[in-house]
Amino acid sequence: MKENNKILQLINVAWRERWSDSQWGINIKKARARDNGHVLPRGVSGDVYNLADCLLQQAVIGSTANPLVLNYLKHSLCAHLVSHAAVLRCIAKYDKLTRVYCVTALLEFLLSIIDGITCRIKSEESLLPGAVVQLVLWLMQIFARTVQQYEMRGDLSAEQSYMLEQNCLLIEQLTQQQFLLSMLYVGCHEELESLERIRDTYASIKASLTNSNFTLNTPAAEQQLKQLAYIDAKQLEMQPLNAPPLAEKISCCVQPLLAVEVLLNPCKDTSYYVAELQMLQRLKGYSNTRLFYEIIRAGFLTLSNVADTSADTMWGAFMFFKMPHIIKQLHALQRVPGEQSPACTDYIPELVEALEMLVEDNLLLDFLDTKCSCNIIEFLLNDWTKQQLVNELHVKKFTAQREAASLLLKKCDNGQPTPSNINFIKRAEVPLSGLLKTLCTTKVQDMVNVLCQVPVGNSFELILSVATVDGRLKTFVSRLIQCNENSKQLPGELGKLAVIRSTLFDVSFLMLTSIVQNYGSDVVLSERGDSFFEKWVRECMMERNKLKNPRQILALCDDSIVDELLLSLSKPESAQLKPSNLTWQDICLNLPGVLHHVLIAWEQETLSSADVKSILDNIKRRLFSFSVCATSFLCAYMYSVRETELLKPLNMIQQFLAPLTNEELSSQENAKERNALSYQIIRKMQHEVHPVHNTKSRLISNTPLIDQFREIWRSVAEAGGHLPVRAAQTLESLLLAGGSSWLVTQLVEQLLSCKYLRDMSKCMDIVFAIMHLDIERNTEALLQYVVAPMILRRQGEDINEPQLLVLARLCVYCIVSCLETRSSNAASAAIKKRSRSHDEDELVSAANVAKVRKVLDGESSNDFTDGSAPTAGNTASLSSTELRSPPLSLKEPLQSSMKHIFRVFLQFVRGDELSPKSVFVYQFISLLVECGGERVAPVLRLLPANLMQQLLKVLATDDIRVGLISRLYDLRLQNGRQTAVADLCLWRNMQLARHSIHL
């Protein structure tokens, strides 16, 4: 109080003597020196002793304001004796709103200082946001009181009108000041009670304006009041970087992304694909119409370039069974909660608009019509009418538009239609349903008749494709497993029933093995299944990247059963199954022991080649599944021996692939179909260990990886903006062989080599899709091992604008995708599954590649056959991950990757010179906020506290705006608010200095 009294005395002296502003400044400083620091000690702000409050009290002590004292207050602001925060708080505390002249003077005073409001020292930063909130509440109260008086009296005095006009002018100035809006936005997270009062006051203003029909001189005032009452981050300006600089007429991101996802995750449910496409829609800013167009076009593009029957079948099934559900879910999710469904329920308007865009692509549709031997639009839409995606009128309309072209194409074909699986895919749904129904029955003969017809031709492939995309694959597998369990041999069983059981056991075992081989046991089998087949898969079956220890397999064998089998198989007359206590299950588990003894005896020349051939033929003649079990052990054995010891097990596998005679085939029911399926399985197993010379393997080759990559990238470039399925398969294999860091480096090199912005954007979309071969590990490699070294190594060469922006966009897109599409629990499991990008898997793969290359260089011979090599089938790899919403906290490896890149960014912005490195940091952070929104909050929590301040000092441009700074921090937390205010005040002071605003 003593200091306040001294200040008040000085103010009274100044007023009596009519000091000028400069005199007040000189004397207040003299007073500081004369009083030996007892009033305002040197270096201490006047806020400590309420200097602003003292001046304001004296300024509005009467019915009118004292302009001289107000000038003293303004001079104290300019001399940094008081802070803007203290002045605003003092003004907002003035509650004598009936004194129109005083209020008007305060409003005019605020108008004179509003352009320079800021914080000069650290202690002021915590006060300014709350002061701005209080000021807005005060302005609202003035406005509310004025319009209420008009509502009651029907008129305003000239003084009141002028006061309201000044109030509207100040409110307009507030809404135009981005810094003050940002302070209000931060303050509203702190002053929650004041925010509630502001909104209540605004509601009363709105009601009074409506009731009184009062017309404001400033028409935008009501909207500006609403803007202040409901302040939002969207009102804060931010430099957009994600907007495409060129109109993107054709997207290059949807088709590549779907090509990769259907390759890796064909078993995923609809919601998984919907989440992926929604993420893409947010990143690209697509409307539903554009998104639907891109989805359908992606399906057509992929169908037009697939050559393999399996890919053709899978994509056809995806188009007919999965895509309609994806479109329906996307449409439903766009509806606002509580909104009534539109009247037109028999079609989706956005889909119809997308189809109108699609029918203009005559070249694509002509090619598909020719390939599929039908009007593909009509063929597709006839099915979609049943699902109420389009109606009959739309089908007729689009069919008529394509009719002339279809007729012309039929004439060009000369009546010889090209065979296509498209016509059979839709029909495969009925056999699948019948098959599932049959597997539920107890009639063994019916199940044998049905199952033995499935492997004929490509029926099995069609049924699997439909079951996969229709979400019934696991149901199919579980019923096959139950069928296999029910058909297990009973000890001592004879007669026709035993033969039927053996056939059912054999065909179900072969079908299950083929499914596991193609999809992976982690995808189609339960983790703790206790059936015979599931146990055999876990313990004995050779899967890609799931090596089995042959010693552990041999440990499961029973010596007595092995001896009995050896005795039985070594006799020619034992080729046919004889009454025995051994079941088929026992033989499957103990065949490895038999083969191990045979191999040792053959190596020691105890057995001749003819004896070994006889034993293997006897194995094959019993059940075809026995050949598969034997081959699985031999493949595991080949992984564990030296290169010089591979020849004999290879020749044994080749003997299992030797063709059977007609007499041997006719001796068993449905032997031809089961034999063909067993050959397919054995060839795939052999191919994993020892691919033949002339096979077009997409993993094993004598060509260096970099040459393979360049060749496949050339094919991608020639495809003209889409990713062929074959290229996606090869890139997946290159990822397996070379590892994430190597592949991502090559992809980024291709991206930075583009010279034109359009080509760069197209390339970035394709690279982003390829990153989804293993989005988590590839993103980790991009952030930890690729980005920083590449920027440092190529700085000043060809990495500048716009390469930096495109690279930053790629990084951010990958981070957002990691956050939105992978669950933390399933992601770790997926790394161990079929995604094949874990470091340990890569080491195993590299070792396998080196090993196989050595084998390819050596000579091979065959003691049994003529040396004809079987063709190897391609096994599509699938990963199993679960869909989830963005996490509350980051999980590995993304968390450590973000910490690493942020530490690198701190190194980039040290110093005071502007460089491409610092520009990249700004672009990365800005795009992260712009593309991710609230979803990247867990990432932004890892942002170092001083990174933005360093960046502001280095990047002395207008690119960084308050919208970016305000979105970087969690304003619900005090620490977040403090950091945001510190950055905003630094930004403000730099802006004031740059534009030479002197108060």
Buried (B, 14 or more C-beta within 10 A) or exposed (E): EEBBEBBBEBBEEBBEEEBBBEBBBEBBBEBBEEBEEEBBEEEEBBBEBBBBBBBBBBBBEEEEBBEBBBBBBBBBBBBEBBBBBBBBBBBBEBEEBEBBBBBBBBBBBBEEBBBBBBBEEEEBBBBBBBBBBBBBBBBBBBBBBBBBBBBEEEEBEEEBBBBBBBBBBBBBBBBEBBBBBBBBBBBBBBBEEBBEBBBEBBEBBBBBBEEBEBEBEBEEBBEBBBBBBEBEBEBBEBBEBBEEEEEBEEBBBBBBBBBBBBBBBBBBEBEBBBBBBBBBBBBBEBEBBBBBBBBBBBBBBBBBBBEBEBBBBBBBBBBBBBBBBBBBBBBEEBEEEEEEEEEEEEBBEBBBBBBBBBBEBEEBBBBBBBBBBBBBBBBBBBBBBEEBBBBEEBBEBBBEBBEEBBEEBBEEEEEEEEEBBBBBBBEBBEBBEEBBEBBEEEEBEEBBBBBBBBBEEBBBBBBBBBBBBBBBBBBBBBBBBBBBBBBBBEEEEEEEEBBBBBBBBBBBBBBBBBBBBBBBBBBBBBEEBEBBBBBBBBBBBBBBBBBBEBEEBBEBBEEEBBBBBBEBBBEEEBBEBEEBEBBBBBBBBBBBBBBBBBBEBBEEEEBEBEBBBBBBBBBBBBBBBBBBBBBBBBBBBBBEEEEEEBBBBBBBBBBBBBEBEEEBBEEBBBBBBBBBBBBBBBBBBBBBBBBBEEBEBBBBBEEEBEEBBEEBBEEBBEBEBBBBBBBBBBBBBBBBBBBBBBBBBBBBBBBBEBEEBEBBBBBBBBBBBBBBBBBBBBBBBBBBBBBBEBBEEBBEEEBBEBBBBBBBBBBBBBBBBBBBBBBBEBBBBBBBBBBBBBEEBBEBBBEBBEBBEEBBEEEBEBBBBEEEBBEBBBBBBBBBBBBBEBBEEBBEBBBBBBBBBBBBBBEBBEEEEEBBBBBBBBBBBBBBBBBBBEBBBBBBBBBEEEBBBBBBBBBEEEBBBBBBBBBBBBBEEEEBBBBBBBBBBBBBBBBBEEEEEEB
